Amino acid sequence: MALKNEPNIRVHFVVAILVAIVAYALKFSRLEWIVLAFTVAFVLILELINTTLEEIVDMVSPGTRPKAKVAKDISAAAVLISALLAVVIGGFLFLPKILPLLNK
């Protein structure tokens, strides 16, 4: 349902698939795959929680209400922070493998 109705979760899934393809091409170690899987899962889980919270808020608080907006904004911020953390972790995982290829 989330993949069908939520564009943000689709973006996260497409990025996750692309990242996995690049990780495979770069021959990630078992530990690197574990870290990558947990990182991707963390972002996807928070996106699903955010979507759930937004749907619940819309059900119990139709219309625009300041506290409902705060709840939605904070939940969205959690997803943003997780995505930024994923970029940092991705840097630690991918850059050591990509930089030597660029220097050739």
Secondary structure, 3 states (H helix, E strand, C coil): CHHHHCHHHHHHHHHHHHHHHHHHHCCCCHHHHHHHHHHHHHHHHHHHHHHHHHHHHHHHCCCCCHHHHHHHHHHHHHHHHHHHHHHHHHHHHHHHHHHHHHCC
